[in-house]
Amino acid sequence: MTKTLLRALAGETLPNPPIWMMRQAGRYLPEYRATRAEAGDFLSLCYNPDLAAEVTLQPIRRYGFDAAILFADILLLPQALGADLWFVTGEGPRLSTITGPEGMRGLKGKDDIHDHLAPVYETVRILTRELPSETTLIGFAGAPWTVATYMIAGRGTPDQGPAHALREGDNATFETLIDLLTESTIEYLSMQVEAGAEVVKLFDSWAGSLKGDAFAKYALAPAKRIISELKARHPGLPIIAFPREAGDNYIGFAKAVGADCLAIDNSVSATWAAENLQSDSCIQGNLAPGHMVTGGQALIDETRRIVEAFRGGPHIFNLGHGITPDADPENVQLMIDTVRETPKR
Ligand code: CP3
C-alpha cells in the first residue's frame, strides 16, 4: 500500500502527514469559478459528471494534495429522497421543510435514491480513471443529524433550533427521519464505494449542538450504525468521522463508532487532541480556516504547531472546517510547503 493517506488511515505514523483540505474545490479558486459559470449554477455542477470531476481534479493539479474529495454536496441525498432543494446565491441552501408527520409522507424510500444520484456515481467512476495513482479518492455524505437540520428548517440555522424543536416536540417524526437518513446514507455511501471511492467521510457539521443523551442517540448511534454496516459490506474500507464541535464528546468517539480517523475542528487544542484522541485513531484537521485568508507568519507557526503536536501518531493534515471563498490560493501553497518542510525530529 503506497498511498500516504491510506497508510495514515491504517494507523501508520509517517515522517510527514498527508494533506488535503475541506472544500478544497471551491470558490477561492479562479478555475472553480470558471467551471461553475460554465455549468450555470452550483447544483448543475454537482450533477454534471464531467464538470464535477473537473473541479475535483483542479486542486489536485494545482497543489498535488494527497487526497481528492468527490465534488458533490450533503444536500443531494435529501433531494434524492424527494425534498425540494435550491441554492440562493450569497445565502446558501433552501429546502422544503418538515414540521410534522405530513412532512415525511412525500419522501421516498432508502432504495429509491439511486436514479437521482447516478451522476454522482458517474463522477466517482471518472475520477478513479483520472486521478494520479498516488492520490486517494474520498467519498462522503452528511451525517443524519446534520442533514436532518437542513431538511427540518429548510435552510441553515445558527443554532439548529427548528430541528431541536421537532426532536423534543414530535420525537416520533424526528426519529423516523433520522432512521430514513441513516439507512439511505448507507445505500448512498455503499454505491460510492462500489463506483470507486477508497475512503468515506461522514460530515456531522452540527454535532456540537447535540448535548448529553441527545449526542449519544443522534450523533454517535447513527454513525455507529452506518459505519458498521459499511464495514460489513466493504471489509477494510477506511472511514473518517467528523462530529464537528463535539468538544469532550470527541473522547472515545472514533472507537465507539468504529471510525479509522477522527476529524476535529479548530475549537480544541492540538496538544489536548494528541493526548486524548490520537491513541484511538488517526487524527485529521484543526488548522483554523481563517489562516488561509490571513496567511503570513501566523499561518506558518500554527501549521508547524499542529504537525509537531500530532507527530507521535497517525495524522492527516487538514483544516478544522472548510476553506472560505475569501481565502488566498497562495496561502494554501504556503501551508503545504510548511507541512512538508517542518523539521523532522
Ligand atoms: O470539500 C469539498 O471540496 C467537496 C465538496 C463539498 C461541498 N460541500 C461543496 C460545496 C462537501 C464535502 C460539502 C459538504 C457540505 N455541504 C457540508 C458539510 C461540511 C461543512 O461545510 O460543514 C454542509 C453543511 C453542506 C451544505 C452546504 N453546501 C451549505 C450550507 C452551502 C452554502 C454555504 C456556502 O459555502 O456557500 C453549500 C454550498 C457548497 N457546497 C459550495 C461548495 C463548493 C459553495 C457553492 C458555490 O459554488 O456557490
Residues whose N, C-alpha, C, O or C-beta is under 5 A from the ligand:
A	BS01	CP3	M21 M22 R23 Q24 A25 G26 F42 I69 L70 F71 A72 D73 I74 G92 P93 G156 F203 S205 G322
